[in-house]
Amino acid sequence: MSHSFVAPMLSVRYAVKLRQAFAAFTVGACLHANPALALEALNDDEMDAVTGQAGILLSFQYYFNSNQTDNPGTPDFNEAGAPLTGTEGCPTPNGGASLGNMNCRFAMQLKNRESEWLVFKNGHASIDLRRLSLDASELGDSYGASAAFDSFFNARKFQAEGGSTCLLPSGDCSSASASELANMAGLRLSYPEGSADGEEFNDARFGLYFEGLAVEPNSSALVQDGWSRNINGSFMGLNIADNNGHQAGIAFGGDFYLYGF
């Protein structure tokens, strides 16, 4: 079984070494710095005055028992998400010995059902999500903040439990407060919308396959080995992909705002 998690793309060992090197550099710089140029702590007012311009761009990749490499020589087919091969890779599905193979197997046990396991046999999965943006914004920048959407304002959403107290900074939960919300700061999570012609089905790519699924019992009450058994074969399988590769392409876009008061 193989896992690949890339977000960010740094190994743990390299990240530790990088932090150690940065710490050593910082200490050395402080020791050799002119006292007049030494770092100084900021008070609350100074911290409150600090502003930033840049946001954060997030990418996420996860490959479970699958290969994350695409072959540039085959532009019409995406090899990323293909099952691992070789001695420790996924066996060729055959409905028999492949179901009992210990490679590419995933199992879980449910609460109060400790005598058996739900076993996914000969399976692999992958997800690739890129260019997810995280930055600060005003709610008035959202699509639904224009005057045309003022009628959607619902005062009950901004009242304390019981409806007696307005939680907005102005203390006014009347319909006029819709314009006040437009000036409030928020955290925006956004993804660029794809083109209307359907060519942007690479916003996210997701693949999932398992040859068999079955509930497998433990061999005895004292031995938790149901995850490794193949007594019940399989009652279903699943494959999520497309004709051009081992992953299905998904097109989406839009903004999600988080704010508080």
FENBEL-V599157 format. One record per residue. N is the residue number from 1. RES is the residue in one letter. BURIAL is # if it has 24 or more other C-alpha atoms within 12 Angstrom, else .. Layout:
BEGIN
[[N;RES;BURIAL] [N;RES;BURIAL]]
END
This chain:
BEGIN
[[1;M;#] [2;S;#] [3;H;.] [4;S;#] [5;F;#] [6;V;.] [7;A;.] [8;P;.] [9;M;.] [10;L;.] [11;S;.] [12;V;.] [13;R;.] [14;Y;.] [15;A;.] [16;V;.] [17;K;.] [18;L;.] [19;R;.] [20;Q;.] [21;A;.] [22;F;.] [23;A;.] [24;A;.] [25;F;.] [26;T;.] [27;V;.] [28;G;.] [29;A;.] [30;C;.] [31;L;.] [32;H;.] [33;A;.] [34;N;.] [35;P;.] [36;A;.] [37;L;.] [38;A;.] [39;L;.] [40;E;.] [41;A;.] [42;L;.] [43;N;.] [44;D;.] [45;D;.] [46;E;.] [47;M;.] [48;D;.] [49;A;.] [50;V;.] [51;T;.] [52;G;.] [53;Q;.] [54;A;.] [55;G;.] [56;I;.] [57;L;.] [58;L;.] [59;S;.] [60;F;#] [61;Q;#] [62;Y;#] [63;Y;#] [64;F;#] [65;N;#] [66;S;#] [67;N;#] [68;Q;#] [69;T;.] [70;D;.] [71;N;.] [72;P;.] [73;G;.] [74;T;.] [75;P;.] [76;D;.] [77;F;.] [78;N;#] [79;E;#] [80;A;#] [81;G;#] [82;A;#] [83;P;#] [84;L;#] [85;T;.] [86;G;.] [87;T;.] [88;E;.] [89;G;#] [90;C;#] [91;P;#] [92;T;#] [93;P;.] [94;N;.] [95;G;.] [96;G;.] [97;A;.] [98;S;#] [99;L;#] [100;G;#] [101;N;#] [102;M;#] [103;N;#] [104;C;#] [105;R;#] [106;F;#] [107;A;#] [108;M;#] [109;Q;.] [110;L;.] [111;K;.] [112;N;.] [113;R;.] [114;E;.] [115;S;.] [116;E;#] [117;W;#] [118;L;#] [119;V;#] [120;F;#] [121;K;#] [122;N;#] [123;G;#] [124;H;#] [125;A;#] [126;S;#] [127;I;#] [128;D;#] [129;L;#] [130;R;#] [131;R;#] [132;L;#] [133;S;#] [134;L;#] [135;D;#] [136;A;#] [137;S;#] [138;E;#] [139;L;#] [140;G;.] [141;D;.] [142;S;#] [143;Y;.] [144;G;.] [145;A;.] [146;S;.] [147;A;.] [148;A;.] [149;F;.] [150;D;.] [151;S;.] [152;F;.] [153;F;#] [154;N;.] [155;A;#] [156;R;.] [157;K;.] [158;F;#] [159;Q;.] [160;A;.] [161;E;.] [162;G;.] [163;G;.] [164;S;.] [165;T;.] [166;C;.] [167;L;.] [168;L;#] [169;P;.] [170;S;.] [171;G;.] [172;D;.] [173;C;#] [174;S;#] [175;S;.] [176;A;.] [177;S;#] [178;A;#] [179;S;#] [180;E;.] [181;L;#] [182;A;#] [183;N;.] [184;M;#] [185;A;.] [186;G;#] [187;L;.] [188;R;#] [189;L;#] [190;S;#] [191;Y;#] [192;P;.] [193;E;.] [194;G;.] [195;S;.] [196;A;.] [197;D;.] [198;G;.] [199;E;.] [200;E;.] [201;F;.] [202;N;#] [203;D;#] [204;A;#] [205;R;#] [206;F;#] [207;G;#] [208;L;#] [209;Y;#] [210;F;#] [211;E;#] [212;G;#] [213;L;#] [214;A;#] [215;V;#] [216;E;#] [217;P;#] [218;N;#] [219;S;.] [220;S;.] [221;A;.] [222;L;.] [223;V;.] [224;Q;.] [225;D;#] [226;G;#] [227;W;#] [228;S;#] [229;R;#] [230;N;#] [231;I;#] [232;N;#] [233;G;#] [234;S;#] [235;F;.] [236;M;.] [237;G;.] [238;L;.] [239;N;#] [240;I;#] [241;A;#] [242;D;.] [243;N;.] [244;N;.] [245;G;#] [246;H;#] [247;Q;#] [248;A;#] [249;G;#] [250;I;#] [251;A;#] [252;F;#] [253;G;.] [254;G;.] [255;D;#] [256;F;#] [257;Y;#] [258;L;.] [259;Y;.] [260;G;.] [261;F;.]]
END
